[in-house]
Amino acid sequence: MPDLFSNIGIWDIILIVVVSVKGTFAAYIPHPRWKAFILLSPIPFTFAVLALGQPLDATNLSGLLVLLLYTFAVKFLYRQFKLPIVWAIILSALGYCVIGGILAMVIPKTETAFLIAAVAVSTVAAILHSAMPHPLEPKQQSPLPIWKKTIAIALVISFIVIIKSHLQGFMTVFPMVGVIVAYEARLSLYTVCRHIPVAMLGLVPMMTTCYVLQEHIGLVPALLAGWVVYLIILPLFVVPLWKKYDTEEDIRRISCENQSETLGRN
């Protein structure tokens, strides 16, 4: 047992605390768009990189594709296979760990591998972002006690911290907040899925910035520079997407008002 916890440091503890607070906060936001927006924040990624203590490489970028797979797997298992949401999340998270652990052993840590991963992730994200519709889904806020949510998140993150050496860069984009958001947003999982390509489109430039600068200015300043790039790029994708949601909401509201007016006249 002591060997399992021998590699836990101060950044690991900070990661557990920060993500637990963030995940609990996300659980109490009823609107699915804002729940999904919480997932876009690279706060867990930033502290996970510091906790891992390794320079960024192709595994960090490749993890975004596995994150996408995890998100859609939860939706598929819950909606199509009718599994309880908890089991859908557990199986998808275990799948992430297995896939990430295997890929971490075979993906080379070279500039070529990083470039290939960046192109692949950007291409997939751009295609999905342009092709996926944006249906409106219901709001939801779970009555689950706050202490249960916080403990659940902390346990998940603690487990990921313990196996971080096996996951390598895949550990940094593991859906730490996503496990609780998926539970809380089980009635609006498509909205969550719809925002993952947006996160990918923002994280690729952020990771690329960090990758280019980390050897010259150090990991922490490189992460800060990556944050600047991320905050500049993110609105370019989020604002138009949310305008589409608002348009759909206006259309639905007007349609409902017209139906009510027609029924009132009859």
Kinemage of the C-alpha trace (Angstrom):
@kinemage 1
@onewidth
@group {chain A} dominant
@subgroup {mainchain}
@vectorlist {calphas} color= white
{ca met a 1} P 0.000 0.000 0.000
{ca pro a 2} L 2.721 2.567 0.812
{ca asp a 3} L 4.127 2.141 -2.736
{ca leu a 4} L 0.786 3.142 -4.232
{ca phe a 5} L 0.873 6.508 -2.505
{ca ser a 6} L 4.621 7.148 -2.638
{ca asn a 7} L 4.353 9.299 -5.774
{ca ile a 8} L 1.641 11.629 -4.441
{ca gly a 9} L 2.955 15.164 -4.038
{ca ile a 10} L 1.683 18.637 -3.283
{ca trp a 11} L 0.406 19.212 -6.833
{ca asp a 12} L -1.579 15.976 -6.616
{ca ile a 13} L -3.269 17.179 -3.438
{ca ile a 14} L -3.989 20.576 -4.991
{ca leu a 15} L -5.413 18.823 -8.058
{ca ile a 16} L -7.761 16.715 -5.919
{ca val a 17} L -8.993 19.746 -3.960
{ca val a 18} L -9.416 22.108 -6.925
{ca val a 19} L -11.186 19.613 -9.185
{ca ser a 20} L -13.422 18.404 -6.340
{ca val a 21} L -14.576 21.970 -5.739
{ca lys a 22} L -15.038 22.613 -9.463
{ca gly a 23} L -16.965 19.383 -9.993
{ca thr a 24} L -19.237 20.044 -7.039
{ca phe a 25} L -19.909 23.559 -8.341
{ca ala a 26} L -20.757 22.176 -11.784
{ca ala a 27} L -23.219 19.740 -10.217
{ca tyr a 28} L -25.379 22.589 -8.901
{ca ile a 29} L -25.686 24.417 -12.221
{ca pro a 30} L -29.050 23.382 -13.717
{ca his a 31} L -28.608 24.580 -17.311
{ca pro a 32} L -26.954 21.921 -19.529
{ca arg a 33} L -25.061 24.525 -21.544
{ca trp a 34} L -23.355 25.886 -18.440
{ca lys a 35} L -22.646 22.380 -17.165
{ca ala a 36} L -20.939 21.676 -20.470
{ca phe a 37} L -19.144 25.024 -20.324
{ca ile a 38} L -17.567 24.016 -17.015
{ca leu a 39} L -15.980 21.100 -18.869
{ca leu a 40} L -14.329 23.543 -21.286
{ca ser a 41} L -12.173 25.068 -18.568
{ca pro a 42} L -8.591 23.726 -18.680
{ca ile a 43} L -8.178 24.053 -14.911
{ca pro a 44} L -8.045 20.260 -14.330
{ca phe a 45} L -5.661 19.886 -17.278
{ca thr a 46} L -3.333 22.574 -15.901
{ca phe a 47} L -3.051 21.104 -12.428
{ca ala a 48} L -2.894 17.564 -13.807
{ca val a 49} L 0.123 18.534 -15.928
{ca leu a 50} L 1.816 19.962 -12.839
{ca ala a 51} L 0.908 16.861 -10.831
{ca leu a 52} L 2.281 14.568 -13.531
{ca gly a 53} L 5.462 16.620 -13.623
{ca gln a 54} L 6.352 15.737 -17.206
{ca pro a 55} L 6.684 17.855 -20.361
{ca leu a 56} L 3.764 17.720 -22.766
{ca asp a 57} L 3.951 15.209 -25.597
{ca ala a 58} L 1.699 13.398 -28.071
{ca thr a 59} L -0.080 11.455 -25.310
{ca asn a 60} L -1.635 14.657 -23.956
{ca leu a 61} L -3.125 15.492 -27.351
{ca ser a 62} L -4.149 11.907 -28.078
{ca gly a 63} L -6.028 11.862 -24.800
{ca leu a 64} L -8.514 14.336 -26.282
{ca leu a 65} L -9.706 11.688 -28.731
{ca val a 66} L -10.151 9.206 -25.883
{ca leu a 67} L -11.989 11.902 -23.913
{ca leu a 68} L -14.337 12.308 -26.863
{ca leu a 69} L -14.841 8.540 -26.951
{ca tyr a 70} L -15.568 8.481 -23.195
{ca thr a 71} L -18.218 11.193 -23.483
{ca phe a 72} L -20.073 9.526 -26.337
{ca ala a 73} L -19.714 6.116 -24.649
{ca val a 74} L -21.551 7.395 -21.561
{ca lys a 75} L -24.355 8.727 -23.729
{ca phe a 76} L -24.527 5.536 -25.799
{ca leu a 77} L -24.541 3.157 -22.825
{ca tyr a 78} L -27.140 5.222 -20.966
{ca arg a 79} L -29.462 6.104 -23.859
{ca gln a 80} L -29.152 3.128 -26.210
{ca phe a 81} L -28.191 0.277 -23.877
{ca lys a 82} L -30.370 1.638 -21.043
{ca leu a 83} L -27.668 1.065 -18.442
{ca pro a 84} L -27.973 2.972 -15.155
{ca ile a 85} L -26.029 6.212 -15.463
{ca val a 86} L -23.565 5.223 -12.729
{ca trp a 87} L -22.631 2.031 -14.573
{ca ala a 88} L -22.397 3.890 -17.877
{ca ile a 89} L -19.917 6.313 -16.296
{ca ile a 90} L -17.894 3.586 -14.558
{ca leu a 91} L -17.562 1.436 -17.671
{ca ser a 92} L -16.661 4.433 -19.837
{ca ala a 93} L -14.090 5.683 -17.320
{ca leu a 94} L -12.519 2.229 -17.054
{ca gly a 95} L -12.447 2.099 -20.844
{ca tyr a 96} L -10.611 5.432 -20.863
{ca cys a 97} L -8.018 4.110 -18.409
{ca val a 98} L -7.474 0.879 -20.361
{ca ile a 99} L -7.200 2.600 -23.752
{ca gly a 100} L -5.069 5.411 -22.347
{ca gly a 101} L -2.748 2.998 -20.559
{ca ile a 102} L -2.202 0.937 -23.715
{ca leu a 103} L -1.683 3.934 -25.997
{ca ala a 104} L 0.708 5.541 -23.497
{ca met a 105} L 3.047 2.572 -23.999
{ca val a 106} L 3.053 2.719 -27.804
{ca ile a 107} L 2.797 6.414 -28.753
{ca pro a 108} L 6.318 7.828 -29.267
{ca lys a 109} L 7.251 11.060 -27.524
{ca thr a 110} L 8.575 12.748 -30.632
{ca glu a 111} L 7.839 15.987 -32.458
{ca thr a 112} L 6.467 14.036 -35.411
{ca ala a 113} L 4.050 12.138 -33.168
{ca phe a 114} L 2.941 15.407 -31.573
{ca leu a 115} L 2.349 16.998 -34.980
{ca ile a 116} L 0.352 13.993 -36.218
{ca ala a 117} L -1.741 13.998 -33.039
{ca ala a 118} L -2.385 17.745 -33.331
{ca val a 119} L -3.575 17.422 -36.936
{ca ala a 120} L -5.715 14.354 -36.177
{ca val a 121} L -7.393 15.892 -33.115
{ca ser a 122} L -8.007 19.229 -34.855
{ca thr a 123} L -9.482 17.512 -37.908
{ca val a 124} L -11.854 15.327 -35.897
{ca ala a 125} L -12.915 18.245 -33.707
{ca ala a 126} L -13.521 20.564 -36.681
{ca ile a 127} L -15.629 17.968 -38.504
{ca leu a 128} L -17.761 17.232 -35.449
{ca his a 129} L -18.141 20.893 -34.564
{ca ser a 130} L -19.445 21.712 -38.041
{ca ala a 131} L -21.623 18.607 -38.435
{ca met a 132} L -23.237 18.056 -35.028
{ca pro a 133} L -26.688 19.605 -34.499
{ca his a 134} L -27.532 21.527 -31.334
{ca pro a 135} L -30.917 20.362 -29.961
{ca leu a 136} L -32.268 21.903 -26.786
{ca glu a 137} L -32.312 19.610 -23.785
{ca pro a 138} L -33.917 19.973 -20.344
{ca lys a 139} L -32.316 21.548 -17.320
{ca gln a 140} L -31.460 19.325 -14.393
{ca gln a 141} L -30.142 19.638 -10.861
{ca ser a 142} L -29.658 16.504 -8.781
{ca pro a 143} L -30.794 16.395 -5.147
{ca leu a 144} L -27.746 14.280 -4.259
{ca pro a 145} L -26.146 15.760 -1.082
{ca ile a 146} L -23.121 17.945 -1.661
{ca trp a 147} L -20.827 15.831 0.515
{ca lys a 148} L -21.550 12.713 -1.538
{ca lys a 149} L -20.703 14.546 -4.766
{ca thr a 150} L -17.469 15.940 -3.366
{ca ile a 151} L -16.345 12.597 -1.967
{ca ala a 152} L -17.164 10.803 -5.228
{ca ile a 153} L -15.113 13.276 -7.265
{ca ala a 154} L -12.199 13.179 -4.805
{ca leu a 155} L -12.107 9.370 -4.912
{ca val a 156} L -12.075 9.307 -8.716
{ca ile a 157} L -9.273 11.862 -8.932
{ca ser a 158} L -7.288 10.085 -6.210
{ca phe a 159} L -7.477 6.869 -8.223
{ca ile a 160} L -6.265 8.654 -11.359
{ca val a 161} L -3.404 10.221 -9.401
{ca ile a 162} L -2.338 6.786 -8.162
{ca ile a 163} L -2.164 5.356 -11.702
{ca lys a 164} L -0.846 8.527 -13.362
{ca ser a 165} L 2.511 6.955 -14.203
{ca his a 166} L 0.694 4.351 -16.300
{ca leu a 167} L -1.552 6.845 -18.090
{ca gln a 168} L 1.205 9.408 -18.765
{ca gly a 169} L -0.237 12.362 -20.706
{ca phe a 170} L -3.650 10.681 -20.890
{ca met a 171} L -3.969 11.413 -17.182
{ca thr a 172} L -4.030 15.163 -17.845
{ca val a 173} L -7.234 15.100 -19.915
{ca phe a 174} L -9.067 12.363 -18.028
{ca pro a 175} L -12.689 13.524 -17.490
{ca met a 176} L -12.197 14.309 -13.806
{ca val a 177} L -15.082 16.772 -13.749
{ca gly a 178} L -16.831 14.871 -16.524
{ca val a 179} L -17.668 11.925 -14.287
{ca ile a 180} L -19.906 14.038 -12.069
{ca val a 181} L -21.172 16.272 -14.905
{ca ala a 182} L -22.257 13.171 -16.832
{ca tyr a 183} L -24.230 12.014 -13.794
{ca glu a 184} L -25.813 15.411 -13.233
{ca ala a 185} L -26.493 16.001 -16.934
{ca arg a 186} L -27.886 12.552 -17.755
{ca leu a 187} L -30.983 14.181 -19.277
{ca ser a 188} L -28.834 16.419 -21.477
{ca leu a 189} L -25.860 14.251 -22.397
{ca tyr a 190} L -25.950 15.333 -26.030
{ca thr a 191} L -25.329 18.940 -25.014
{ca val a 192} L -22.263 17.774 -23.102
{ca cys a 193} L -21.082 15.762 -26.115
{ca arg a 194} L -21.705 18.773 -28.363
{ca his a 195} L -19.260 20.908 -26.369
{ca ile a 196} L -16.366 18.425 -26.351
{ca pro a 197} L -15.235 19.306 -29.926
{ca val a 198} L -15.193 22.948 -28.811
{ca ala a 199} L -12.903 22.048 -25.914
{ca met a 200} L -10.684 20.100 -28.304
{ca leu a 201} L -10.418 23.042 -30.703
{ca gly a 202} L -9.292 25.242 -27.830
{ca leu a 203} L -6.975 22.762 -26.141
{ca val a 204} L -4.980 21.835 -29.246
{ca pro a 205} L -3.569 25.396 -29.658
{ca met a 206} L -3.077 25.621 -25.890
{ca met a 207} L -1.127 22.350 -25.772
{ca thr a 208} L 0.839 23.269 -28.878
{ca thr a 209} L 1.856 26.577 -27.291
{ca cys a 210} L 2.965 24.765 -24.142
{ca tyr a 211} L 4.831 22.163 -26.176
{ca val a 212} L 6.768 24.759 -28.164
{ca leu a 213} L 7.641 26.960 -25.188
{ca gln a 214} L 8.191 24.463 -22.348
{ca glu a 215} L 11.851 23.775 -23.158
{ca his a 216} L 12.656 27.489 -23.453
{ca ile a 217} L 10.790 29.127 -20.562
{ca gly a 218} L 9.786 26.222 -18.330
{ca leu a 219} L 6.557 24.287 -17.879
{ca val a 220} L 4.666 26.741 -15.646
{ca pro a 221} L 5.238 29.856 -17.825
{ca ala a 222} L 4.435 27.746 -20.889
{ca leu a 223} L 1.121 26.730 -19.328
{ca leu a 224} L 0.328 30.372 -18.597
{ca ala a 225} L 1.070 31.263 -22.216
{ca gly a 226} L -1.164 28.391 -23.282
{ca trp a 227} L -3.974 29.816 -21.150
{ca val a 228} L -3.717 33.144 -22.994
{ca val a 229} L -4.022 31.376 -26.345
{ca tyr a 230} L -6.926 29.270 -25.077
{ca leu a 231} L -8.876 32.272 -23.768
{ca ile a 232} L -8.441 34.049 -27.095
{ca ile a 233} L -9.569 31.082 -29.191
{ca leu a 234} L -12.403 29.681 -27.063
{ca pro a 235} L -14.897 32.539 -27.626
{ca leu a 236} L -14.479 32.124 -31.392
{ca phe a 237} L -16.234 28.756 -31.125
{ca val a 238} L -18.438 29.142 -28.034
{ca val a 239} L -20.159 32.413 -28.962
{ca pro a 240} L -21.433 31.266 -32.410
{ca leu a 241} L -22.490 27.909 -30.944
{ca trp a 242} L -24.476 29.527 -28.150
{ca lys a 243} L -26.094 31.912 -30.624
{ca lys a 244} L -27.377 28.858 -32.484
{ca tyr a 245} L -28.770 27.493 -29.234
{ca asp a 246} L -30.432 30.832 -28.513
{ca thr a 247} L -31.947 30.867 -31.997
{ca glu a 248} L -33.374 27.385 -31.510
{ca glu a 249} L -34.711 28.417 -28.107
{ca asp a 250} L -36.376 31.503 -29.590
{ca ile a 251} L -37.960 29.406 -32.343
{ca arg a 252} L -39.291 26.911 -29.818
{ca arg a 253} L -40.601 29.632 -27.521
{ca ile a 254} L -42.357 31.458 -30.375
{ca ser a 255} L -43.819 28.164 -31.574
{ca cys a 256} L -45.170 27.419 -28.101
{ca glu a 257} L -46.611 30.929 -27.814
{ca asn a 258} L -48.334 30.586 -31.196
{ca gln a 259} L -49.779 27.216 -30.211
{ca ser a 260} L -51.067 28.657 -26.938
{ca glu a 261} L -52.586 31.629 -28.749
{ca thr a 262} L -54.307 29.312 -31.276
{ca leu a 263} L -55.707 27.123 -28.490
{ca gly a 264} L -56.915 30.237 -26.684
{ca arg a 265} L -58.800 31.425 -29.732
{ca asn a 266} L -60.415 28.023 -30.226
